Amino acid sequence: MLYLIPTPIGNLEDITLRALRLLKEADLILVEDTRVSSVLLNCYDISKRVESYHLKNEHYKTSRIIEKLKTGITIAMISDAGTPAVSDPGYLLVRHALEAGIKVKCLPGPTALIPAIVQSGLPCDRFIFEGFLPHKKGRINRLKIMAKESRTLVFYESPHKLLKLFEQMIPFFGSERRLAVIKEISKIYEETFRGTLEEVKLFFEANHPKGEFVIVVEGKKK
């Protein structure tokens, strides 16, 4: 059995009882970064064999992990924060596990996407999750396409690219398009900034962005 287990995106109390039980019962825990995951595992006295599995090694480690699963062991997979395979490693392993006839289960749990859109104040009945935009090739084309979308849009972005994102959006979305920028969800310094694209851009020009950001953008009005 392969379990994908969501882990807290900030506050360590956000983990579920079922997640803790399965982590303690697993024969092996796959983690994105052993240093990051050790904070959570140590907090809950989970001492299991741990192996790194991330975007840079997943292509050569996947087949070996599949062979381990075929022996009948239970493997739990976690990422640094949130749900594995959502803007994190996991999809490749799930696909190969299913092809090999191995049972796969993903637990419900923490993700930055849902809290951000709910507290944004923008419509959350229908939305598109875009995740991280391409770094270079295809980035502008994606923004052009998304600008025409009538549903609410959700992006992830790193602090050093946040201002660039707003500057790239304005020509296609317009400076008056409304959005919410949520910083460090569930952490001590969580904040939400709401306004137009121009207002948010000016705010972050004056206040250097730090932390992890989720950007929720109003859809194009018909």
Residue pairs with C-beta under 8 A, 6 or more apart in sequence:
1 69
1 74
1 75
1 102
1 103
1 104
1 105
2 69
2 74
2 75
2 77
2 93
2 94
2 97
2 102
2 103
2 104
2 105
3 22
3 26
3 74
3 75
3 76
3 77
3 104
3 105
3 106
3 107
4 77
4 83
4 84
4 85
4 90
4 94
4 104
4 105
4 106
4 107
5 19
5 22
5 23
5 76
5 77
5 78
5 84
5 107
5 109
6 15
6 19
6 78
6 82
6 83
6 84
6 106
6 107
6 108
6 109
6 110
6 111
7 15
7 19
7 37
7 40
7 78
7 79
7 80
7 81
7 82
7 109
7 110
8 14
8 15
8 40
8 81
8 110
8 186
9 81
9 82
9 110
9 111
9 112
9 185
9 186
9 187
10 81
10 184
10 185
10 186
10 187
10 188
10 190
11 186
11 187
12 39
12 40
12 43
14 109
14 110
14 186
15 40
15 44
15 109
15 110
16 107
16 108
16 109
18 107
19 107
19 109
20 44
20 46
22 76
22 107
23 29
23 41
23 44
23 46
23 48
23 76
23 78
24 46
24 48
25 74
26 48
26 74
26 75
26 76
27 48
27 49
27 73
27 74
27 75
28 48
28 49
28 50
28 51
28 68
28 73
28 74
28 75
28 76
29 37
29 41
29 46
29 48
29 49
29 50
29 51
29 75
29 76
29 77
29 78
30 50
30 51
30 52
30 53
30 65
30 75
30 76
30 77
30 78
30 93
31 37
31 50
31 51
31 52
31 53
31 78
31 79
31 80
32 52
32 53
32 54
32 78
32 79
32 80
32 88
32 89
33 52
33 54
33 80
34 50
34 52
36 80
36 81
37 50
37 78
37 80
38 50
40 46
40 78
41 47
41 48
41 50
53 61
53 65
53 77
53 89
53 93
54 89
55 89
58 89
58 92
58 93
59 92
62 92
62 93
62 96
63 96
65 75
65 93
66 93
66 96
66 97
66 100
66 102
68 75
69 75
69 97
69 100
69 102
70 100
70 102
77 84
77 90
77 93
78 84
79 88
79 89
79 90
80 88
81 110
81 112
82 88
82 110
82 111
82 112
83 106
83 109
83 110
83 111
84 90
84 106
85 91
85 94
85 106
86 111
86 113
86 131
87 131
87 132
87 156
94 104
97 104
98 104
110 186
112 156
112 182
112 185
112 212
112 214
113 129
113 154
113 214
115 182
115 185
115 186
116 154
116 180
116 182
116 185
116 214
116 216
117 124
117 127
117 152
117 154
117 216
118 124
119 180
119 182
119 192
120 152
120 179
120 180
120 182
120 192
120 194
120 216
121 180
121 194
122 152
122 178
122 179
122 180
122 216
122 217
122 218
123 151
123 152
123 218
123 219
124 152
126 151
126 152
127 151
127 152
127 153
127 154
128 146
128 149
128 151
128 152
128 153
128 154
129 154
130 142
130 146
130 153
130 154
130 155
131 155
131 156
132 155
132 156
132 157
133 139
133 142
133 143
133 155
133 157
133 165
134 142
139 168
140 168
143 168
143 169
143 172
143 173
144 172
146 153
146 172
146 217
147 169
147 172
147 173
147 220
148 220
149 219
149 220
150 219
150 220
150 221
150 222
151 219
152 216
152 217
152 218
152 219
153 216
153 217
153 219
154 214
154 215
154 216
154 217
155 165
155 214
155 215
155 217
156 212
156 213
156 214
156 215
157 165
157 213
157 215
158 212
158 213
159 209
159 210
159 211
159 212
159 213
160 209
162 181
162 204
162 209
162 213
163 201
163 204
163 205
163 209
165 215
166 197
166 200
166 201
166 204
167 201
169 177
169 197
169 217
170 197
170 198
170 201
173 197
173 217
174 197
175 196
175 197
175 198
176 196
176 197
176 198
177 196
177 197
177 217
177 218
177 220
178 194
178 195
178 196
178 197
178 217
178 218
179 194
179 195
179 196
179 197
179 200
179 215
179 216
179 217
179 218
180 192
180 193
180 194
180 215
180 216
181 192
181 193
181 194
181 200
181 204
181 213
181 214
181 215
181 216
182 190
182 191
182 192
182 193
182 213
182 214
182 215
182 216
183 189
183 190
183 191
183 192
183 193
183 209
183 210
183 211
183 212
183 213
184 190
184 191
184 211
184 212
185 212
185 214
187 211
189 211
193 200
193 203
193 204
195 203
